């Protein structure tokens, strides 16, 4: 299993409805390839974590790259994983708010640095907790 995190620029004209469409199709499609993860949208950016079998995650990522609703995707983190952080979500969604945007900005600022595994896992667990709290 692997975990992949990328960040991309949302299309300037993207609406909340379109982001909801993306979440909807992700939730419909991802179970077929046992992909779980989270999609965060805020500040003109997307950040997505995809977890699953290596081939499934890479295939999905390549497909997502072609989507005109975003551009300039950059992988910030990719690593083997023993377990899922977002196991309960075929694609969890987090909308932008000032608190959550801080997380995206922080990760974006660090995109040229190596994000060490424990920092990454800790940040992702915080995201998972946010999803639980948002219920
Ligand atoms: P089709 O409806 O046949 O799509 C055909 C093409 O049109 C695709 O290339 C798609 O990119 C594009 N497209 C579809 N709808 C729109 C639209 N409303 N506006 C503009 N272009 C459109 N899909 C997943 O399955 N799982 C994910 O986790 C996932 N995450 C995503 C994250 C981001 C940031 C983005 C932008 C998209 C994501 N998608 C995800 C959507 C993915 O790119 C495909 O649109 C989706 O998988 C449906 O593909 P399809 O070929 O079955 O659908």
Backbone and ligand atoms as CSV (ligand in chain L), in Angstrom:
chain,resi,resn,atom,element,x,y,z
A,1,UNK,N,N,0.837,-1.197,0.000
A,1,UNK,CA,C,0.000,0.000,0.000
A,1,UNK,C,C,0.877,1.254,0.000
A,2,UNK,N,N,0.388,2.295,-0.646
A,2,UNK,CA,C,1.117,3.570,-0.589
A,2,UNK,C,C,0.169,4.715,-0.196
A,3,UNK,N,N,0.784,5.804,0.218
A,3,UNK,CA,C,0.033,7.037,0.492
A,3,UNK,C,C,0.692,8.140,-0.322
A,4,UNK,N,N,-0.133,8.876,-1.066
A,4,UNK,CA,C,0.385,9.944,-1.936
A,4,UNK,C,C,-0.335,11.242,-1.599
A,5,UNK,N,N,0.429,12.292,-1.460
A,5,UNK,CA,C,-0.145,13.622,-1.210
A,5,UNK,C,C,0.304,14.550,-2.326
A,6,UNK,N,N,-0.652,15.210,-2.953
A,6,UNK,CA,C,-0.265,16.221,-3.934
A,6,UNK,C,C,-1.038,17.496,-3.668
A,7,UNK,N,N,-0.522,18.558,-4.264
A,7,UNK,CA,C,-1.179,19.851,-4.166
A,7,UNK,C,C,-1.300,20.378,-5.597
A,8,UNK,N,N,-2.393,21.085,-5.889
A,8,UNK,CA,C,-2.568,21.632,-7.241
A,8,UNK,C,C,-3.312,22.955,-7.151
A,9,UNK,N,N,-3.289,23.702,-8.267
A,9,UNK,CA,C,-4.026,24.969,-8.313
A,9,UNK,C,C,-5.415,24.693,-8.856
A,10,UNK,N,N,-6.428,25.112,-8.115
A,10,UNK,CA,C,-7.803,24.954,-8.610
A,10,UNK,C,C,-8.003,25.905,-9.790
A,11,UNK,N,N,-8.832,25.496,-10.757
A,11,UNK,CA,C,-9.164,26.400,-11.869
A,11,UNK,C,C,-9.753,27.683,-11.274
A,12,UNK,N,N,-9.361,28.838,-11.791
A,12,UNK,CA,C,-9.795,30.103,-11.171
A,12,UNK,C,C,-11.312,30.251,-11.101
A,13,UNK,N,N,-12.016,29.612,-12.031
A,13,UNK,CA,C,-13.474,29.784,-12.077
A,13,UNK,C,C,-14.225,28.699,-11.298
A,14,UNK,N,N,-13.508,27.853,-10.595
A,14,UNK,CA,C,-14.182,26.694,-9.977
A,14,UNK,C,C,-15.188,27.154,-8.915
A,15,UNK,N,N,-16.350,26.499,-8.921
A,15,UNK,CA,C,-17.400,26.854,-7.955
A,15,UNK,C,C,-17.481,25.772,-6.873
A,16,UNK,N,N,-18.157,26.116,-5.780
A,16,UNK,CA,C,-18.349,25.114,-4.718
A,16,UNK,C,C,-19.103,23.901,-5.253
A,17,UNK,N,N,-20.023,24.182,-6.176
A,17,UNK,CA,C,-20.800,23.087,-6.770
A,17,UNK,C,C,-19.881,22.112,-7.516
A,18,UNK,N,N,-18.918,22.673,-8.238
A,18,UNK,CA,C,-17.985,21.814,-8.988
A,18,UNK,C,C,-17.115,20.993,-8.037
A,19,UNK,N,N,-16.741,21.609,-6.914
A,19,UNK,CA,C,-15.941,20.860,-5.939
A,19,UNK,C,C,-16.798,19.712,-5.369
A,20,UNK,N,N,-18.071,20.005,-5.132
A,20,UNK,CA,C,-18.968,18.949,-4.647
A,20,UNK,C,C,-19.103,17.835,-5.681
A,21,UNK,N,N,-19.142,18.216,-6.981
A,21,UNK,CA,C,-19.203,17.203,-8.056
A,21,UNK,C,C,-17.982,16.292,-8.013
A,22,UNK,N,N,-16.826,16.918,-7.772
A,22,UNK,CA,C,-15.582,16.125,-7.715
A,22,UNK,C,C,-15.666,15.130,-6.560
A,23,UNK,N,N,-16.144,15.615,-5.416
A,23,UNK,CA,C,-16.252,14.727,-4.246
A,23,UNK,C,C,-17.232,13.596,-4.521
A,24,UNK,N,N,-18.330,13.960,-5.175
A,24,UNK,CA,C,-19.362,12.965,-5.468
A,24,UNK,C,C,-18.809,11.869,-6.384
A,25,UNK,N,N,-18.122,12.275,-7.470
A,25,UNK,CA,C,-17.617,11.243,-8.387
A,25,UNK,C,C,-16.491,10.452,-7.718
A,26,UNK,N,N,-15.710,11.119,-6.849
A,26,UNK,CA,C,-14.657,10.384,-6.136
A,26,UNK,C,C,-15.285,9.313,-5.239
A,27,UNK,N,N,-16.336,9.703,-4.549
A,27,UNK,CA,C,-16.971,8.741,-3.619
A,27,UNK,C,C,-17.632,7.600,-4.373
A,28,UNK,N,N,-18.088,7.905,-5.605
A,28,UNK,CA,C,-18.675,6.827,-6.415
A,28,UNK,C,C,-17.596,5.896,-6.958
A,29,UNK,N,N,-16.482,6.480,-7.410
A,29,UNK,CA,C,-15.468,5.690,-8.134
A,29,UNK,C,C,-14.468,4.995,-7.227
A,30,UNK,N,N,-14.066,5.652,-6.137
A,30,UNK,CA,C,-12.918,5.151,-5.381
A,30,UNK,C,C,-13.112,3.771,-4.747
A,31,UNK,N,N,-14.323,3.437,-4.262
A,31,UNK,CA,C,-14.464,2.107,-3.654
A,31,UNK,C,C,-14.093,0.962,-4.613
A,32,UNK,N,N,-14.325,1.156,-5.919
A,32,UNK,CA,C,-14.022,0.086,-6.884
A,32,UNK,C,C,-12.531,-0.233,-6.899
A,33,UNK,N,N,-11.688,0.746,-6.573
A,33,UNK,CA,C,-10.250,0.453,-6.530
A,33,UNK,C,C,-9.707,0.564,-5.104
A,34,UNK,N,N,-10.619,0.480,-4.138
A,34,UNK,CA,C,-10.227,0.506,-2.710
A,34,UNK,C,C,-9.323,1.687,-2.390
A,35,UNK,N,N,-9.638,2.845,-2.947
A,35,UNK,CA,C,-8.872,4.050,-2.636
A,35,UNK,C,C,-9.617,4.844,-1.579
A,36,UNK,N,N,-8.856,5.282,-0.582
A,36,UNK,CA,C,-9.430,6.164,0.445
A,36,UNK,C,C,-8.577,7.436,0.491
A,37,UNK,N,N,-9.100,8.453,1.152
A,37,UNK,CA,C,-8.309,9.681,1.233
A,37,UNK,C,C,-9.111,10.888,1.628
A,38,UNK,N,N,-8.536,12.025,1.329
A,38,UNK,CA,C,-9.144,13.286,1.716
A,38,UNK,C,C,-8.850,14.316,0.622
A,39,UNK,N,N,-9.821,15.195,0.393
A,39,UNK,CA,C,-9.632,16.290,-0.565
A,39,UNK,C,C,-9.919,17.597,0.166
A,40,UNK,N,N,-8.924,18.467,0.169
A,40,UNK,CA,C,-9.081,19.773,0.823
A,40,UNK,C,C,-9.057,20.841,-0.261
A,41,UNK,N,N,-9.975,21.777,-0.182
A,41,UNK,CA,C,-10.005,22.871,-1.153
A,41,UNK,C,C,-10.011,24.181,-0.395
A,42,UNK,N,N,-9.097,25.067,-0.733
A,42,UNK,CA,C,-9.072,26.371,-0.077
A,42,UNK,C,C,-7.978,27.237,-0.657
A,43,UNK,N,N,-8.196,28.541,-0.641
A,43,UNK,CA,C,-7.170,29.475,-1.079
A,43,UNK,C,C,-6.701,29.235,-2.504
A,44,UNK,N,N,-7.619,28.761,-3.359
A,44,UNK,CA,C,-7.261,28.524,-4.760
A,44,UNK,C,C,-6.464,27.246,-4.980
A,45,UNK,N,N,-6.389,26.421,-3.950
A,45,UNK,CA,C,-5.599,25.190,-4.049
A,45,UNK,C,C,-6.447,23.970,-3.752
A,46,UNK,N,N,-6.008,22.855,-4.299
A,46,UNK,CA,C,-6.487,21.553,-3.835
A,46,UNK,C,C,-5.325,20.853,-3.161
A,47,UNK,N,N,-5.647,20.091,-2.142
A,47,UNK,CA,C,-4.677,19.178,-1.574
A,47,UNK,C,C,-5.399,17.861,-1.428
A,48,UNK,N,N,-4.792,16.811,-1.935
A,48,UNK,CA,C,-5.465,15.516,-1.850
A,48,UNK,C,C,-4.497,14.445,-1.383
A,49,UNK,N,N,-5.008,13.568,-0.540
A,49,UNK,CA,C,-4.268,12.373,-0.131
A,49,UNK,C,C,-4.993,11.180,-0.728
A,50,UNK,N,N,-4.253,10.314,-1.381
A,50,UNK,CA,C,-4.807,9.076,-1.923
A,50,UNK,C,C,-4.079,7.913,-1.249
A,51,UNK,N,N,-4.831,6.969,-0.723
A,51,UNK,CA,C,-4.236,5.789,-0.081
A,51,UNK,C,C,-4.783,4.542,-0.775
A,52,UNK,N,N,-3.945,3.566,-0.977
A,52,UNK,CA,C,-4.423,2.316,-1.573
A,52,UNK,C,C,-3.255,1.543,-2.145
A,53,UNK,N,N,-3.588,0.503,-2.933
A,53,UNK,CA,C,-2.530,-0.275,-3.573
A,53,UNK,C,C,-1.795,0.621,-4.574
A,54,UNK,N,N,-0.490,0.403,-4.676
A,54,UNK,CA,C,0.353,1.297,-5.471
A,54,UNK,C,C,-0.199,1.540,-6.876
A,55,UNK,N,N,-0.523,0.453,-7.580
A,55,UNK,CA,C,-0.989,0.605,-8.969
A,55,UNK,C,C,-2.293,1.390,-9.036
A,56,UNK,N,N,-3.177,1.127,-8.082
A,56,UNK,CA,C,-4.488,1.805,-8.078
A,56,UNK,C,C,-4.305,3.301,-7.832
A,57,UNK,N,N,-3.450,3.628,-6.865
A,57,UNK,CA,C,-3.245,5.042,-6.515
A,57,UNK,C,C,-2.579,5.779,-7.686
A,58,UNK,N,N,-1.577,5.145,-8.286
A,58,UNK,CA,C,-0.867,5.830,-9.371
A,58,UNK,C,C,-1.767,5.998,-10.592
A,59,UNK,N,N,-2.564,4.972,-10.891
A,59,UNK,CA,C,-3.517,5.082,-12.013
A,59,UNK,C,C,-4.500,6.215,-11.776
A,60,UNK,N,N,-5.006,6.281,-10.553
A,60,UNK,CA,C,-5.989,7.318,-10.224
A,60,UNK,C,C,-5.345,8.699,-10.321
A,61,UNK,N,N,-4.129,8.799,-9.811
A,61,UNK,CA,C,-3.445,10.095,-9.838
A,61,UNK,C,C,-3.244,10.560,-11.284
A,62,UNK,N,N,-2.824,9.641,-12.146
A,62,UNK,CA,C,-2.600,9.999,-13.553
A,62,UNK,C,C,-3.911,10.465,-14.195
A,63,UNK,N,N,-4.998,9.822,-13.852
A,63,UNK,CA,C,-6.304,10.234,-14.382
A,63,UNK,C,C,-6.677,11.634,-13.878
A,64,UNK,N,N,-6.464,11.843,-12.592
A,64,UNK,CA,C,-6.815,13.138,-11.984
A,64,UNK,C,C,-5.991,14.271,-12.616
A,65,UNK,N,N,-4.750,13.948,-12.976
A,65,UNK,CA,C,-3.871,14.972,-13.573
A,65,UNK,C,C,-4.477,15.601,-14.819
A,66,UNK,N,N,-5.265,14.805,-15.564
A,66,UNK,CA,C,-5.852,15.287,-16.828
A,66,UNK,C,C,-7.063,16.184,-16.614
A,67,UNK,N,N,-7.511,16.304,-15.401
A,67,UNK,CA,C,-8.772,17.013,-15.140
A,67,UNK,C,C,-8.570,18.525,-15.264
A,68,UNK,N,N,-9.340,19.188,-16.134
A,68,UNK,CA,C,-9.140,20.626,-16.338
A,68,UNK,C,C,-9.605,21.499,-15.167
A,69,UNK,N,N,-10.202,20.875,-14.160
A,69,UNK,CA,C,-10.644,21.667,-13.008
A,69,UNK,C,C,-9.483,22.028,-12.066
A,70,UNK,N,N,-8.302,21.580,-12.406
A,70,UNK,CA,C,-7.103,21.998,-11.661
A,70,UNK,C,C,-5.885,21.904,-12.569
A,71,UNK,N,N,-4.752,22.410,-12.099
A,71,UNK,CA,C,-3.515,22.334,-12.904
A,71,UNK,C,C,-2.312,22.407,-11.965
A,72,UNK,N,N,-1.163,22.160,-12.532
A,72,UNK,CA,C,0.091,22.326,-11.796
A,72,UNK,C,C,0.248,21.404,-10.600
A,73,UNK,N,N,-0.252,20.170,-10.724
A,73,UNK,CA,C,-0.163,19.256,-9.572
A,73,UNK,C,C,1.298,18.906,-9.270
A,74,UNK,N,N,1.604,18.872,-7.997
A,74,UNK,CA,C,2.954,18.495,-7.554
A,74,UNK,C,C,2.815,17.490,-6.422
A,75,UNK,N,N,3.531,16.397,-6.530
A,75,UNK,CA,C,3.521,15.421,-5.431
A,75,UNK,C,C,4.406,15.954,-4.309
A,76,UNK,N,N,3.829,16.070,-3.118
A,76,UNK,CA,C,4.609,16.533,-1.961
A,76,UNK,C,C,5.137,15.358,-1.151
A,77,UNK,N,N,4.435,14.246,-1.240
A,77,UNK,CA,C,4.802,13.122,-0.384
A,77,UNK,C,C,4.283,11.838,-1.010
A,78,UNK,N,N,5.126,10.840,-1.064
A,78,UNK,CA,C,4.663,9.520,-1.505
A,78,UNK,C,C,5.474,8.493,-0.731
A,79,UNK,N,N,4.795,7.532,-0.132
A,79,UNK,CA,C,5.512,6.610,0.732
A,79,UNK,C,C,4.731,5.312,0.897
A,80,UNK,N,N,5.446,4.200,1.098
A,80,UNK,CA,C,4.735,2.976,1.452
A,80,UNK,C,C,3.967,3.204,2.749
A,81,UNK,N,N,2.850,2.540,2.904
A,81,UNK,CA,C,2.040,2.705,4.118
A,81,UNK,C,C,1.564,1.334,4.582
A,82,UNK,N,N,1.584,1.142,5.894
A,82,UNK,CA,C,1.124,-0.144,6.441
A,82,UNK,C,C,-0.362,-0.142,6.723
A,83,UNK,N,N,-0.875,1.054,6.965
A,83,UNK,CA,C,-2.299,1.134,7.285
A,83,UNK,C,C,-2.879,2.422,6.726
A,84,UNK,N,N,-4.194,2.513,6.784
A,84,UNK,CA,C,-4.861,3.696,6.229
A,84,UNK,C,C,-5.145,4.701,7.337
A,85,UNK,N,N,-4.879,5.973,7.048
A,85,UNK,CA,C,-5.278,7.025,7.987
A,85,UNK,C,C,-6.732,7.411,7.723
A,86,UNK,N,N,-7.129,7.339,6.443
A,86,UNK,CA,C,-8.473,7.790,6.062
A,86,UNK,C,C,-9.365,6.609,5.665
A,87,UNK,N,N,-9.150,5.484,6.363
A,87,UNK,CA,C,-9.850,4.255,6.008
A,87,UNK,C,C,-11.364,4.375,5.943
A,88,UNK,N,N,-11.919,5.349,6.653
A,88,UNK,CA,C,-13.383,5.454,6.694
A,88,UNK,C,C,-13.929,6.300,5.556
A,89,UNK,N,N,-13.041,6.911,4.759
A,89,UNK,CA,C,-13.521,7.869,3.755
A,89,UNK,C,C,-13.078,7.473,2.351
A,90,UNK,N,N,-14.053,7.165,1.489
A,90,UNK,CA,C,-13.697,6.916,0.088
A,90,UNK,C,C,-13.168,8.223,-0.506
A,91,UNK,N,N,-13.622,9.356,0.002
A,91,UNK,CA,C,-12.952,10.645,-0.211
A,91,UNK,C,C,-13.571,11.657,0.741
A,92,UNK,N,N,-12.865,11.904,1.827
A,92,UNK,CA,C,-13.322,12.900,2.787
A,92,UNK,C,C,-13.146,14.286,2.187
A,93,UNK,N,N,-14.053,15.181,2.516
A,93,UNK,CA,C,-13.931,16.541,1.974
A,93,UNK,C,C,-13.779,17.544,3.093
A,94,UNK,N,N,-12.846,18.473,2.934
A,94,UNK,CA,C,-12.730,19.566,3.897
A,94,UNK,C,C,-12.797,20.871,3.119
A,95,UNK,N,N,-13.759,21.706,3.497
A,95,UNK,CA,C,-13.890,23.007,2.838
A,95,UNK,C,C,-12.937,23.976,3.495
A,96,UNK,N,N,-12.606,24.991,2.733
A,96,UNK,CA,C,-11.698,26.005,3.250
A,96,UNK,C,C,-12.332,26.753,4.411
A,97,UNK,N,N,-11.603,26.905,5.464
A,97,UNK,CA,C,-11.922,27.937,6.441
A,97,UNK,C,C,-10.569,28.386,6.987
A,98,UNK,N,N,-10.494,29.472,7.719
A,98,UNK,CA,C,-9.164,29.987,8.062
A,98,UNK,C,C,-8.274,28.954,8.750
A,99,UNK,N,N,-8.849,28.153,9.637
A,99,UNK,CA,C,-8.045,27.176,10.357
A,99,UNK,C,C,-7.477,26.138,9.396
A,100,UNK,N,N,-8.370,25.600,8.552
A,100,UNK,CA,C,-7.913,24.543,7.662
A,100,UNK,C,C,-6.958,25.083,6.611
A,101,UNK,N,N,-7.173,26.330,6.216
A,101,UNK,CA,C,-6.298,26.897,5.204
A,101,UNK,C,C,-4.856,26.988,5.712
A,102,UNK,N,N,-4.723,27.197,7.016
A,102,UNK,CA,C,-3.376,27.222,7.602
A,102,UNK,C,C,-2.615,25.929,7.297
A,103,UNK,N,N,-3.342,24.814,7.360
A,103,UNK,CA,C,-2.691,23.530,7.104
A,103,UNK,C,C,-2.213,23.457,5.660
A,104,UNK,N,N,-3.061,23.915,4.739
A,104,UNK,CA,C,-2.689,23.840,3.327
A,104,UNK,C,C,-1.481,24.742,3.078
A,105,UNK,N,N,-1.531,25.950,3.621
A,105,UNK,CA,C,-0.437,26.893,3.386
A,105,UNK,C,C,0.867,26.339,3.935
A,106,UNK,N,N,0.751,25.721,5.123
A,106,UNK,CA,C,1.952,25.179,5.757
A,106,UNK,C,C,2.586,24.106,4.868
A,107,UNK,N,N,1.742,23.230,4.353
A,107,UNK,CA,C,2.263,22.148,3.519
A,107,UNK,C,C,2.803,22.685,2.202
A,108,UNK,N,N,2.112,23.707,1.667
A,108,UNK,CA,C,2.560,24.282,0.405
A,108,UNK,C,C,3.927,24.952,0.577
A,109,UNK,N,N,4.071,25.670,1.698
A,109,UNK,CA,C,5.336,26.365,1.949
A,109,UNK,C,C,6.484,25.369,2.041
A,110,UNK,N,N,6.153,24.154,2.430
A,110,UNK,CA,C,7.207,23.157,2.625
A,110,UNK,C,C,7.391,22.259,1.415
A,111,UNK,N,N,6.775,22.632,0.277
A,111,UNK,CA,C,6.748,21.670,-0.814
A,111,UNK,C,C,8.125,21.330,-1.382
A,112,UNK,N,N,9.094,22.205,-1.185
A,112,UNK,CA,C,10.419,21.895,-1.708
A,112,UNK,C,C,11.301,21.231,-0.653
A,113,UNK,N,N,10.760,21.118,0.539
A,113,UNK,CA,C,11.533,20.439,1.584
A,113,UNK,C,C,11.090,18.977,1.643
A,114,UNK,N,N,11.890,18.189,2.305
A,114,UNK,CA,C,11.459,16.812,2.531
A,114,UNK,C,C,10.516,16.824,3.726
A,115,UNK,N,N,9.323,16.312,3.534
A,115,UNK,CA,C,8.398,16.217,4.667
A,115,UNK,C,C,8.665,14.862,5.324
A,116,UNK,N,N,9.121,14.881,6.564
A,116,UNK,CA,C,9.459,13.585,7.164
A,116,UNK,C,C,8.192,12.831,7.548
A,117,UNK,N,N,8.345,11.522,7.580
A,117,UNK,CA,C,7.173,10.653,7.697
A,117,UNK,C,C,6.360,10.942,8.954
A,118,UNK,N,N,7.034,11.221,10.087
A,118,UNK,CA,C,6.265,11.386,11.317
A,118,UNK,C,C,5.487,12.705,11.291
A,119,UNK,N,N,6.089,13.786,10.740
A,119,UNK,CA,C,5.363,15.056,10.638
A,119,UNK,C,C,4.148,14.880,9.733
A,120,UNK,N,N,4.390,14.196,8.610
A,120,UNK,CA,C,3.308,13.985,7.656
A,120,UNK,C,C,2.165,13.201,8.307
A,121,UNK,N,N,2.525,12.103,8.955
A,121,UNK,CA,C,1.496,11.248,9.547
A,121,UNK,C,C,0.717,12.010,10.616
A,122,UNK,N,N,1.444,12.795,11.389
A,122,UNK,CA,C,0.783,13.564,12.458
A,122,UNK,C,C,-0.212,14.560,11.858
A,123,UNK,N,N,0.218,15.282,10.803
A,123,UNK,CA,C,-0.666,16.263,10.159
A,123,UNK,C,C,-1.884,15.563,9.569
A,124,UNK,N,N,-1.664,14.409,8.954
A,124,UNK,CA,C,-2.779,13.689,8.351
A,124,UNK,C,C,-3.751,13.172,9.410
A,125,UNK,N,N,-3.194,12.764,10.540
A,125,UNK,CA,C,-4.088,12.304,11.617
A,125,UNK,C,C,-4.941,13.461,12.121
A,126,UNK,N,N,-4.348,14.672,12.131
A,126,UNK,CA,C,-5.131,15.847,12.530
A,126,UNK,C,C,-6.272,16.074,11.542
A,127,UNK,N,N,-5.980,15.882,10.257
A,127,UNK,CA,C,-7.038,16.015,9.249
A,127,UNK,C,C,-8.141,14.985,9.497
A,128,UNK,N,N,-7.717,13.746,9.762
A,128,UNK,CA,C,-8.705,12.688,9.991
A,128,UNK,C,C,-9.577,13.036,11.195
A,129,UNK,N,N,-8.939,13.607,12.224
A,129,UNK,CA,C,-9.699,14.012,13.415
A,129,UNK,C,C,-10.707,15.110,13.056
A,130,UNK,N,N,-10.285,16.041,12.189
A,130,UNK,CA,C,-11.200,17.113,11.746
A,130,UNK,C,C,-12.428,16.516,11.076
A,131,UNK,N,N,-12.202,15.492,10.270
A,131,UNK,CA,C,-13.330,14.868,9.581
A,131,UNK,C,C,-14.272,14.216,10.590
A,132,UNK,N,N,-13.670,13.561,11.592
A,132,UNK,CA,C,-14.505,12.931,12.625
A,132,UNK,C,C,-15.302,13.995,13.364
A,133,UNK,N,N,-14.636,15.111,13.717
A,133,UNK,CA,C,-15.294,16.183,14.470
A,133,UNK,C,C,-16.393,16.845,13.654
A,134,UNK,N,N,-16.197,16.861,12.317
A,134,UNK,CA,C,-17.154,17.563,11.451
A,134,UNK,C,C,-18.475,16.800,11.313
A,135,UNK,N,N,-18.488,15.558,11.757
A,135,UNK,CA,C,-19.701,14.726,11.609
A,135,UNK,C,C,-20.879,15.298,12.359
L,1,LIG,P1,P,-16.151,11.513,-17.219
L,1,LIG,O1,O,-17.371,12.183,-16.719
L,1,LIG,O2,O,-16.209,10.623,-18.427
L,1,LIG,O3,O,-14.984,12.589,-17.405
L,1,LIG,C1,C,-14.298,12.739,-18.620
L,1,LIG,C2,C,-13.269,13.851,-18.485
L,1,LIG,O4,O,-13.885,15.122,-18.252
L,1,LIG,C3,C,-12.341,13.594,-17.336
L,1,LIG,O5,O,-11.045,13.713,-17.866
L,1,LIG,C4,C,-12.607,14.698,-16.336
L,1,LIG,O6,O,-11.367,15.170,-15.912
L,1,LIG,C5,C,-13.375,15.747,-17.101
L,1,LIG,N1,N,-14.550,16.276,-16.358
L,1,LIG,C6,C,-15.521,15.548,-15.778
L,1,LIG,N2,N,-16.445,16.329,-15.218
L,1,LIG,C7,C,-16.049,17.613,-15.453
L,1,LIG,C8,C,-16.566,18.894,-15.129
L,1,LIG,N3,N,-17.722,19.022,-14.443
L,1,LIG,N4,N,-15.878,19.996,-15.510
L,1,LIG,C9,C,-14.733,19.884,-16.197
L,1,LIG,N5,N,-14.196,18.692,-16.537
L,1,LIG,C10,C,-14.825,17.574,-16.180
L,1,LIG,N6,N,-11.979,11.103,-9.354
L,1,LIG,C11,C,-11.983,9.943,-8.687
L,1,LIG,O7,O,-12.521,8.952,-9.158
L,1,LIG,N7,N,-11.376,9.860,-7.464
L,1,LIG,C12,C,-10.737,10.894,-6.864
L,1,LIG,O8,O,-10.224,10.761,-5.758
L,1,LIG,C13,C,-10.712,12.140,-7.574
L,1,LIG,N8,N,-10.107,13.230,-7.054
L,1,LIG,C14,C,-10.070,14.393,-7.764
L,1,LIG,C15,C,-9.385,15.497,-7.247
L,1,LIG,C16,C,-9.325,16.677,-7.970
L,1,LIG,C17,C,-8.581,17.858,-7.394
L,1,LIG,C18,C,-9.947,16.782,-9.239
L,1,LIG,C19,C,-9.896,18.066,-10.012
L,1,LIG,C20,C,-10.630,15.703,-9.757
L,1,LIG,C21,C,-10.706,14.502,-9.047
L,1,LIG,N9,N,-11.387,13.390,-9.537
L,1,LIG,C22,C,-11.372,12.194,-8.840
L,1,LIG,C23,C,-12.171,13.466,-10.771
L,1,LIG,C24,C,-11.490,12.816,-11.935
L,1,LIG,O9,O,-10.567,13.699,-12.507
L,1,LIG,C25,C,-12.544,12.430,-13.003
L,1,LIG,O10,O,-13.316,13.529,-13.371
L,1,LIG,C26,C,-13.496,11.363,-12.436
L,1,LIG,O11,O,-12.741,10.257,-11.982
L,1,LIG,C27,C,-14.503,10.907,-13.488
L,1,LIG,O12,O,-13.826,10.437,-14.591
L,1,LIG,P2,P,-14.571,9.692,-15.746
L,1,LIG,O13,O,-13.610,9.563,-16.885
L,1,LIG,O14,O,-15.223,8.482,-15.222
L,1,LIG,O15,O,-15.736,10.690,-16.010
